[in-house]
Amino acid sequence: MQCGITCLQMICEYYGKRYSLSFLEKLCTPTTEGISLLGLSKAANYLGFDTICTQIDITNLSKYPLPCILHWNQNHFVILYKIRRDKRFYIADPSKGLIKYNLEEFKSHWISTRLKDKEQGIAMLCSTTQLLDNNNIKEESKLKEERSLKFLFGYVKKYGKHFGQIVLGLLVGSLLQLILPFLTQSIVDVGIKNQNIGFIWLILLGQLVLTMSRTAIDFIRRWLLLHISMRINISLVSDFFIKLLKLPMSFFDTKLMGDLMQRMGDHSRVNTFLTQKTLSIVFSLFTFVVFSIVLLSYNWLVFTIFMLGSLLYGGWLALFLRRRKVLDYELFEQQAINNNKTYEFITSMQEIKLQDCEQRRRWEWEDVQADLFGVQMKSLKLQQTQEAGSIFINELKNIVITVVAATAVIHGQLT
């Protein structure tokens, strides 16, 4: 629903004018179906652009100044900002970022009308006027919207004491985990080598105590996380309701119920990020550093292989971040549509029966489910591809380390 407004914002910024999405949304007069090309054109004219909304073929499109706004896939808006001589089209998609398309790919997304030998798509061509340079719209001065995580971590500050206890527990658990490899080594190098069964029993008893201590710390950590996460989740949703209730009635005329419900559901993801993912990242980094030092103390070659494998593992995961971000947006949008369609289906039951349109409405709902399934399938394929590469890299690293370590033991370089 925000794609057209975002495109207009990017066009304005290209010409040195910056406006907030909320301000541009008021100019475009959106509905629950989204933004129309007419609404975008009127808003652009108000800001000082001269616009032409037309059906045009690719040959003529390349003759006009860029950037321009294109109607994409019959349900979306994007910006075309460059055409190369080899028929490469550069698109700025609000939902996917900057993408390059060849001629056939571009036509499959943009062309909407095919008459005889003509293939045409819908475009809004933009050019500047003196009004754009001379306008004194006040909104421009207060555009800069801060995209920061500071407001999120404001919720965490309230429970700093509890988070301190959790972090302390993670550190103690990591240190206890660090001791285990040395205990295992001492069993083999001292207990078995000297055939000292008493020493072996002592070490095993120590391992049991350490394991029980780690388990107790983990239990306490989970209870603290539950205590914190519930309160943070309530605060997030409560603040969302406070902001929602302050909005004018016109806002609810342009928003789907499913979109609002999906945003409420996403607060649980924010909560998980604040209370679990962040701590997990800190714990993983600490563990990585600690065990890297342990490996370096044993053998520099094993440490080097471990570091190279870890860097390759991290690089492989980074390759998928952008695509996962795009799919996450698509999934959010599709889930919002699904929630809205389900809500309408249930609340409009009397109207459906009166109009005798049960089958049509059910087919509409099933069509939305098919679209949702398609996005979930793409997400699963990407996840499996990422996991397959990750497992291969990790296991290959472990195998190489095992071979190198075993060779070092055979040659007497390691115990």
Secondary structure, 3 states (H helix, E strand, C coil): CCHHHHHHHHHHHHCCCCCCHHHHHHHHCCECCECCHHHHHHHHHHHCEEEEEEEEEHHHHCCCCCCEEEEECCCEEEEEEEECCCCCEEEEECCCEEEEECHHHHHHHHEEEEECCEEEEEEEEEEECHHHHHCCCHHHHHCCCCCCCHHHHHHHHCCHHHHHHHHHHHHHHHHHHHHHHHHHHHHHHHHHCCCCHHHHHHHHHHHHHHHHHHHHHHHHHHHHHHHHHHHHHHHHHHHHHHHHHHCCHHHHHCCCHHHHHHHHHHHHHHHHHHHHHHHHHHHHHHHHHHHHHHHHHHCHHHHHHHHHHHHHHHHHHHCCHHHHHHHHHHHHHHHHHHHHHHHHHHHCHHHHHHHCCHHHHHHHHHHHHHHHHHHHHHHHHHHHHHHHHHHHHHHHHHHHHHHHHHHHHHCCCCC
